[in-house]
Amino acid sequence: MNGRMKKAYDWVDERVHLEDLVKFMGKKYVPVHRHSIWYYFGGVSLFLFIIQVLTGILLLLYYKSGEELAFESIGYIMSKVQFGWLIRSIHSWAANLFILSSMVHMFSVYFEKSYRKPREITWLTGMLMFFLALAFGFSGYLLPWNELAYFATKVGTDIAGVVPIIGKPMMQFLRSGEEVSGATLSRFFGFHVAVFPGIFTVLLGIHLVLVQRQGMSEPIGMELHEGKPLKTMPFFPNFLLRDLLLWLIVLNLLAILAVFFPWELGKKADAFASAPAGIKPEWYFLFMFQTLKYIPGKMLFIDGEVFGIMIFGLAGLLWMLVPFWDLKSSRGQQNRLVNYLGLFAVFYIIILTIVGWLL
């Protein structure tokens, strides 16, 4: 560190005590084992969220919410604003990669049983952030006010509307009325740029504090390896530098996708036009959409669509509460049933997503 940088560091350290933070980070250690690669997906998800925030702010400088202005403002960003097409493309690709990375991170934590005591709150905050990531995707999809987004939102809110008792009021709340309209767009815009980011930031802060406080969990049975204590590496700088290297790789991947596969705008939404043939939701909702297509019209005394939504809702709730019913893992023992359920969920999502994409 040269003289000027040392003086600058000392000036900041004198006021905010950076040295204490460096010492704290230096005392944190990360387990090293054959599954260590999965630790990095939490950092990748954080990086992609930061990209989302930065590009979203840049888009917000030019975007205009409203039935008459939204589509035109996106067109202006893509055609008139310098590098506007690139920023929008990065934002869209980063959104998809963010959900993919969060999903990989969630499943890796699940299979490593990292939700066990004392990390139940860490798992709960992570799951709430994952559900919010899906909400980000759903709300942001409508903002360009193009044809596909309009009808996908109509289908999505229709599905929400069939939920017993609360379905109809929930659909009206989401749409800000009976139909998808400019009021819906304004409501989704508010959710996407204010409500969801605010809640997500609070949860993220709690999540990061808990991870730093509790450290990273070792998979069950790996506390000892070949009769020796499990190897570790310092969080700072060893793990952090590896994390930053992966961030750089992800940034390059994001740039390649944005440049060579730019996000299209499509046609402007028209409420009086017929829905395009073969309309589908985004890939992260596709397995649920495809499942609902296979369920018969009636299941016992319940409509098939209602039955499917209730099953997905119950499955999501049980998945989020897994630390409280997987009692064997809380005692440091394996529960193979939980592993089988996780494998079933992974293969089910992959297969139904592929089938939905091809059909």
C-alpha positions in Angstrom: 0.0 0.0 0.0 1.6 3.3 -1.1 1.8 6.4 1.1 -1.3 8.1 -0.2 -3.5 5.0 0.0 -2.1 4.4 3.5 -3.1 7.9 4.6 -6.5 7.6 3.1 -7.0 4.2 4.8 -5.8 5.6 8.2 -8.1 8.6 7.8 -11.2 6.4 7.2 -10.0 3.8 9.8 -9.7 6.5 12.5 -13.4 7.4 12.0 -15.2 4.1 11.3 -12.7 1.6 12.7 -12.1 -0.4 9.5 -9.4 -2.4 11.3 -12.0 -4.0 13.6 -14.0 -5.1 10.6 -10.9 -6.5 8.8 -10.0 -8.5 12.0 -13.5 -9.7 12.4 -13.6 -10.9 8.8 -10.1 -12.5 9.1 -11.4 -14.6 12.0 -14.2 -16.1 9.9 -13.5 -19.4 8.3 -15.2 -21.4 5.5 -15.3 -25.2 5.5 -13.4 -26.8 2.6 -14.8 -30.1 1.2 -16.1 -31.6 -2.0 -19.3 -29.6 -1.8 -17.7 -26.2 -1.2 -18.5 -25.0 -4.7 -22.1 -24.6 -3.7 -21.2 -21.9 -1.1 -20.5 -19.5 -3.9 -24.0 -19.4 -5.4 -25.2 -17.2 -2.5 -22.6 -14.6 -3.4 -23.5 -14.9 -7.1 -27.2 -14.3 -6.2 -26.1 -11.2 -4.2 -24.0 -9.9 -7.2 -26.9 -10.4 -9.6 -29.2 -8.5 -7.3 -26.8 -5.6 -7.2 -26.7 -5.7 -11.0 -30.5 -5.6 -11.0 -30.5 -2.6 -8.7 -27.9 -0.6 -10.6 -29.4 -1.3 -14.1 -32.9 -0.7 -12.7 -32.0 2.7 -11.5 -30.6 3.6 -14.9 -33.7 2.4 -16.6 -35.8 4.3 -14.1 -34.3 7.6 -15.4 -36.1 7.2 -18.7 -39.0 4.8 -18.0 -42.5 6.2 -17.8 -45.2 4.2 -16.2 -48.7 4.3 -17.8 -50.7 2.6 -20.4 -49.9 5.2 -23.0 -46.3 5.8 -22.2 -44.7 2.5 -20.9 -44.1 0.8 -24.2 -43.0 4.0 -26.0 -40.5 4.8 -23.2 -38.9 1.3 -23.5 -38.7 1.8 -27.2 -37.0 5.2 -26.6 -34.5 3.6 -24.2 -33.7 0.9 -26.7 -33.4 3.1 -29.8 -32.4 6.6 -28.6 -30.6 6.4 -25.3 -26.9 5.6 -25.7 -26.4 2.0 -24.7 -30.0 1.9 -23.5 -30.6 -1.4 -25.3 -27.6 -2.9 -23.5 -28.7 -1.8 -20.1 -32.2 -3.2 -20.6 -30.8 -6.4 -21.9 -28.5 -6.8 -19.0 -31.3 -6.0 -16.6 -33.6 -8.7 -18.2 -30.9 -11.4 -18.4 -29.7 -10.6 -14.9 -33.2 -11.1 -13.6 -33.4 -14.6 -15.1 -29.9 -15.5 -13.9 -30.7 -14.1 -10.4 -33.7 -16.5 -10.1 -31.7 -19.4 -11.5 -28.8 -18.7 -9.1 -31.2 -18.3 -6.2 -32.8 -21.6 -7.0 -29.5 -23.4 -7.2 -28.5 -21.8 -3.9 -31.8 -22.9 -2.3 -31.5 -26.5 -3.4 -27.8 -26.7 -2.3 -28.7 -25.4 1.1 -31.6 -27.9 1.3 -29.5 -31.0 0.3 -26.6 -30.0 2.6 -29.2 -29.6 5.5 -27.8 -26.2 6.2 -31.2 -25.1 7.5 -30.7 -27.2 10.7 -30.3 -25.7 14.2 -29.3 -22.9 14.7 -29.8 -21.7 11.1 -33.6 -21.9 10.9 -34.0 -18.1 10.6 -31.3 -17.9 8.0 -33.3 -20.5 5.9 -36.6 -18.6 6.5 -35.2 -15.3 5.4 -33.6 -16.9 2.3 -36.9 -18.6 1.3 -38.8 -15.3 1.7 -36.2 -13.6 -0.5 -36.6 -16.4 -3.1 -40.4 -15.9 -3.2 -39.7 -12.2 -3.5 -37.4 -12.9 -6.4 -40.3 -14.6 -8.2 -42.5 -11.7 -7.4 -39.9 -9.4 -8.9 -40.0 -11.4 -12.1 -43.8 -11.4 -12.2 -44.2 -7.7 -11.6 -41.3 -6.6 -13.8 -42.6 -8.7 -16.7 -45.6 -6.4 -17.2 -43.6 -3.1 -17.2 -42.8 -2.9 -20.9 -46.5 -3.2 -21.6 -46.0 -5.5 -24.5 -48.4 -8.1 -25.9 -46.8 -11.2 -24.2 -46.5 -9.5 -20.9 -50.1 -8.3 -20.9 -51.6 -11.7 -21.6 -49.2 -13.5 -19.3 -50.2 -11.2 -16.5 -53.8 -11.8 -17.3 -53.4 -15.6 -17.2 -51.3 -15.3 -14.0 -53.8 -13.2 -12.1 -56.6 -15.4 -13.4 -54.9 -18.3 -11.8 -54.5 -16.4 -8.5 -58.2 -15.6 -8.7 -59.3 -19.2 -8.4 -57.8 -19.6 -4.9 -60.7 -20.4 -2.5 -62.0 -17.5 -0.4 -59.1 -15.0 -0.9 -58.7 -15.6 -4.6 -61.2 -13.0 -6.0 -60.1 -10.2 -3.6 -56.4 -11.0 -4.3 -57.0 -10.9 -8.1 -58.7 -7.5 -7.8 -55.9 -6.2 -5.6 -53.2 -7.3 -8.0 -55.1 -5.9 -11.0 -56.3 -2.8 -9.2 -59.7 -3.6 -10.6 -61.5 -6.3 -12.5 -59.3 -6.3 -15.6 -55.6 -5.9 -16.4 -55.3 -2.2 -17.3 -53.1 0.8 -16.9 -54.0 0.8 -13.2 -52.5 -2.7 -13.0 -49.3 -1.5 -14.7 -49.0 1.4 -12.2 -49.6 -1.0 -9.2 -47.0 -3.5 -10.5 -44.5 -0.6 -11.1 -44.9 0.5 -7.5 -44.4 -3.1 -6.3 -41.4 -3.6 -8.5 -39.4 -0.4 -7.8 -40.5 0.4 -4.2 -42.3 -2.3 -2.1 -40.4 -5.4 -3.1 -36.9 -3.8 -3.1 -37.6 -2.3 0.4 -38.7 -5.7 1.9 -36.0 -7.6 0.1 -33.3 -5.2 1.4 -34.4 -5.7 5.0 -34.4 -9.5 4.6 -31.1 -9.4 2.8 -29.5 -7.4 5.7 -30.8 -9.9 8.3 -29.7 -12.8 6.1 -26.2 -11.5 5.7 -25.8 -10.7 9.4 -26.9 -14.2 10.3 -24.5 -15.8 7.8 -21.6 -13.8 9.1 -22.7 -14.5 12.7 -23.2 -18.2 12.4 -20.7 -19.0 9.6 -21.3 -21.5 6.9 -22.7 -24.9 7.8 -20.8 -28.2 7.2 -22.8 -31.0 5.5 -23.9 -33.7 8.0 -21.2 -36.3 8.5 -18.3 -34.1 7.2 -17.2 -32.6 10.5 -14.4 -35.2 10.4 -12.8 -36.2 7.1 -10.5 -39.3 7.1 -10.2 -39.1 10.9 -9.0 -35.5 10.7 -10.8 -32.2 11.4 -12.5 -30.6 8.3 -10.2 -28.3 6.4 -11.1 -24.6 6.4 -10.0 -21.4 4.6 -10.1 -17.8 5.9 -13.2 -15.9 4.7 -11.0 -12.8 4.1 -9.2 -12.7 1.8 -9.2 -16.3 0.5 -12.9 -17.0 0.1 -13.8 -13.4 -0.7 -11.3 -13.3 -3.6 -12.6 -16.5 -5.0 -16.1 -15.1 -4.7 -15.1 -11.9 -6.6 -13.4 -14.0 -9.3 -16.7 -15.9 -9.9 -18.5 -12.5 -9.9 -16.2 -11.5 -12.8 -17.0 -14.7 -14.7 -20.7 -14.1 -14.2 -20.4 -10.5 -15.4 -18.7 -11.7 -18.6 -21.4 -14.3 -19.1 -24.0 -11.6 -18.6 -22.3 -9.3 -21.1 -22.2 -12.1 -23.7 -25.9 -12.9 -23.3 -26.9 -9.2 -23.4 -24.8 -8.4 -26.5 -25.4 -11.5 -28.6 -29.0 -12.2 -27.4 -30.5 -8.8 -26.8 -33.9 -8.7 -25.1 -36.7 -8.0 -27.6 -39.5 -5.6 -27.0 -42.3 -7.2 -29.1 -45.6 -5.6 -29.9 -47.5 -3.1 -27.8 -50.3 -4.6 -25.6 -53.8 -4.3 -26.9 -56.6 -5.3 -24.6 -59.0 -5.9 -27.5 -56.7 -8.2 -29.4 -56.8 -11.9 -29.1 -54.1 -13.7 -27.1 -51.2 -14.9 -29.1 -51.2 -18.7 -29.8 -49.1 -20.8 -27.4 -48.6 -18.0 -24.8 -46.5 -19.2 -21.9 -45.2 -17.7 -18.6 -41.5 -17.2 -17.9 -39.5 -20.4 -17.4 -39.5 -20.2 -13.6 -43.3 -20.5 -13.6 -43.5 -22.9 -16.5 -43.5 -26.2 -14.5 -46.5 -25.0 -12.5 -48.3 -23.8 -15.6 -47.7 -27.2 -17.3 -48.9 -29.1 -14.3 -52.2 -27.2 -14.2 -52.7 -28.2 -17.9 -52.5 -31.9 -16.9 -54.8 -31.8 -14.0 -58.4 -33.0 -14.8 -61.2 -30.5 -14.6 -62.6 -32.1 -11.4 -60.6 -33.6 -8.6 -63.1 -35.1 -6.2 -65.4 -32.1 -5.4 -62.8 -29.5 -6.2 -62.0 -27.8 -9.5 -58.8 -29.2 -10.9 -57.1 -25.7 -11.2 -58.0 -25.0 -7.6 -56.7 -28.3 -6.5 -53.4 -27.7 -8.3 -52.9 -24.3 -6.8 -53.6 -25.6 -3.3 -51.1 -28.4 -3.7 -48.4 -26.0 -4.9 -49.2 -23.6 -2.0 -49.0 -26.4 0.5 -45.8 -27.7 -1.0 -44.2 -24.3 -0.9 -45.2 -23.8 2.8 -43.9 -27.3 3.8 -40.6 -26.5 1.9 -40.2 -23.2 3.7 -40.8 -24.9 7.1 -38.5 -27.9 6.5 -36.3 -27.0 9.5 -39.2 -27.6 11.8 -40.3 -31.0 10.5 -37.0 -32.5 9.5 -36.2 -33.3 13.1 -33.5 -35.9 12.4 -31.3 -33.2 10.6 -31.8 -30.9 13.6 -30.0 -33.6 15.7 -27.2 -34.0 13.1 -28.6 -37.1 11.5 -29.5 -37.9 7.9 -33.1 -38.1 6.9 -33.2 -39.8 3.5 -36.9 -39.0 3.0 -36.0 -35.3 2.8 -33.3 -36.1 0.3 -35.8 -38.1 -1.9 -38.4 -35.3 -1.7 -35.7 -32.8 -2.8 -34.6 -35.0 -5.7 -38.2 -35.4 -6.8 -38.7 -31.7 -6.7 -35.6 -31.0 -8.8 -36.4 -33.6 -11.5 -40.0 -32.6 -11.5 -39.2 -28.9 -12.1 -36.6 -29.7 -14.8 -38.8 -32.2 -16.7 -42.0 -30.2 -16.6 -40.1 -27.0 -17.5 -38.6 -28.8 -20.6 -41.9 -30.3 -21.6 -43.7 -26.9 -21.2 -41.0 -25.2 -23.3 -41.2 -27.8 -26.1 -45.0 -28.1 -26.3 
